[in-house]
Amino acid sequence: MAQPTSYRERLTVAWWLWLPAVAVAGLLAAEVRLGAPGLATWIPYLVLLPLTTVGLWWLGRIRVEVSNGELRVDDAHIPLRYVGEVTPLSAADKRDLLGPYADPEAFVIQRPWIAGAVRVDVTDDADPTPYWLISTRHPERLAAALSPR
């Protein structure tokens, strides 16, 4: 019998980032339009605005889920039996683990528009990955979902 989902989150792009991205795409389309005569003036808008929208959607496609005894992040997954210590991280802690204290073998899913993160230590001896660093808007809730019951 499948266990219920104890945590689910999608790392979408914040709404306030959509506004400047679409505005910049509109300005770029306006600049390109100035050099095109006739009916071709609308082609930059028809290309750049949908392309920007699809790009922003694609950046926010990552899902983080704890269910059926596994932690799933995008296409990667790890059974909860191999999850060791789970540490909720502040923005400063996340920055340190992405910079001077980073391990090159760590599995990292990082989104710059999300301040919080969780470090999940991997206890599987056959796995060379020392830990997972996962961006999340709710570090404490994700850590609680990963903690042993």
C-alpha positions as CSV (number, residue, x, y, z in Angstrom):
1,M,0.0,0.0,0.0
2,A,1.4,3.4,-1.0
3,Q,2.2,5.8,1.8
4,P,0.7,9.3,1.7
5,T,2.7,12.2,0.5
6,S,4.2,14.0,3.5
7,Y,5.7,16.9,1.6
8,R,5.4,18.4,-1.9
9,E,6.7,21.7,-3.3
10,R,7.3,23.1,-6.8
11,L,10.2,25.5,-7.1
12,T,8.4,28.0,-9.2
13,V,9.8,31.4,-10.3
14,A,8.5,34.1,-8.0
15,W,5.8,36.2,-9.5
16,W,7.8,39.4,-9.1
17,L,10.5,38.0,-11.3
18,W,8.1,37.5,-14.2
19,L,7.3,41.3,-14.4
20,P,10.9,42.5,-15.2
21,A,11.6,39.4,-17.4
22,V,8.6,40.0,-19.6
23,A,9.3,43.8,-19.6
24,V,12.9,43.2,-20.7
25,A,11.7,40.8,-23.5
26,G,9.2,43.5,-24.6
27,L,11.9,46.2,-24.7
28,L,14.2,43.9,-26.6
29,A,11.4,43.2,-29.1
30,A,10.8,46.9,-29.4
31,E,14.4,47.5,-30.2
32,V,14.5,44.8,-32.9
33,R,11.2,46.0,-34.3
34,L,12.7,49.4,-35.0
35,G,14.9,47.9,-37.7
36,A,12.2,45.9,-39.4
37,P,9.8,47.4,-41.9
38,G,6.2,46.4,-42.6
39,L,4.5,43.4,-41.2
40,A,7.7,42.0,-39.9
41,T,7.6,44.5,-37.0
42,W,5.5,42.1,-34.9
43,I,7.7,39.0,-35.3
44,P,10.0,40.0,-32.4
45,Y,7.0,40.2,-30.1
46,L,5.6,36.9,-31.4
47,V,8.9,35.2,-30.7
48,L,10.4,36.8,-27.6
49,L,7.4,37.1,-25.3
50,P,6.3,33.5,-25.6
51,L,9.9,32.3,-25.4
52,T,10.4,34.3,-22.2
53,T,7.2,32.8,-20.7
54,V,8.2,29.3,-21.6
55,G,11.7,29.9,-20.2
56,L,10.4,31.2,-16.9
57,W,8.0,28.2,-16.7
58,W,10.8,25.8,-17.4
59,L,13.0,27.3,-14.7
60,G,10.2,26.7,-12.2
61,R,9.4,23.1,-13.2
62,I,11.5,21.4,-10.4
63,R,9.4,19.4,-7.8
64,V,10.5,18.4,-4.4
65,E,8.5,15.5,-2.9
66,V,8.6,13.1,0.0
67,S,6.3,10.2,-0.6
68,N,6.3,6.4,-0.8
69,G,9.5,6.1,1.3
70,E,11.5,8.3,-1.1
71,L,12.8,11.8,-1.4
72,R,12.3,13.0,-5.0
73,V,13.8,16.1,-6.5
74,D,13.1,16.5,-10.2
75,D,14.2,13.1,-11.7
76,A,16.6,12.2,-8.8
77,H,15.4,10.1,-5.9
78,I,16.8,8.5,-2.8
79,P,15.1,6.0,-0.4
80,L,14.5,7.5,3.0
81,R,16.5,4.7,4.6
82,Y,19.7,6.3,3.1
83,V,18.8,9.8,4.4
84,G,21.0,10.8,7.3
85,E,21.1,14.1,9.2
86,V,18.8,16.7,7.7
87,T,19.7,20.4,8.4
88,P,17.4,23.3,7.5
89,L,19.6,26.2,6.2
90,S,19.2,29.9,6.2
91,A,20.2,32.0,3.2
92,A,23.7,32.6,4.6
93,D,24.2,28.9,5.3
94,K,23.1,28.0,1.8
95,R,25.5,30.6,0.4
96,D,28.4,29.1,2.4
97,L,27.5,25.5,1.1
98,L,27.4,26.8,-2.4
99,G,30.7,28.7,-2.1
100,P,33.7,28.2,0.2
101,Y,32.3,25.0,1.9
102,A,31.0,23.3,-1.2
103,D,31.7,19.7,-1.9
104,P,32.1,19.1,-5.6
105,E,30.5,15.6,-5.3
106,A,27.3,17.0,-3.7
107,F,24.0,16.8,-5.5
108,V,22.7,20.4,-5.7
109,I,19.3,21.7,-6.8
110,Q,19.6,25.5,-6.2
111,R,17.3,28.2,-7.2
112,P,18.6,31.8,-6.6
113,W,15.2,33.3,-6.0
114,I,14.5,30.9,-3.1
115,A,16.4,31.9,0.1
116,G,16.1,28.7,2.2
117,A,17.5,25.3,1.7
118,V,18.0,21.9,3.3
119,R,21.1,19.8,3.5
120,V,20.4,16.1,3.4
121,D,23.3,13.8,4.4
122,V,23.5,10.5,2.4
123,T,24.3,7.4,4.4
124,D,24.6,4.9,1.5
125,D,28.1,3.6,1.4
126,A,27.8,2.8,-2.3
127,D,26.8,6.3,-3.2
128,P,29.7,8.8,-3.6
129,T,27.4,11.7,-3.0
130,P,28.0,13.1,0.5
131,Y,24.9,15.2,0.7
132,W,22.0,16.8,-1.2
133,L,21.6,20.5,-1.1
134,I,18.0,21.4,-2.0
135,S,16.4,24.8,-2.3
136,T,13.1,25.1,-0.6
137,R,10.7,27.8,0.6
138,H,9.9,25.7,3.7
139,P,13.2,24.2,5.1
140,E,11.7,23.3,8.5
141,R,8.7,21.5,6.9
142,L,10.9,19.5,4.5
143,A,13.3,18.6,7.3
144,A,10.4,17.4,9.4
145,A,9.1,15.3,6.5
146,L,12.5,13.7,6.1
147,S,13.1,13.0,9.9
148,P,12.6,9.5,11.1
149,R,9.2,8.8,12.6
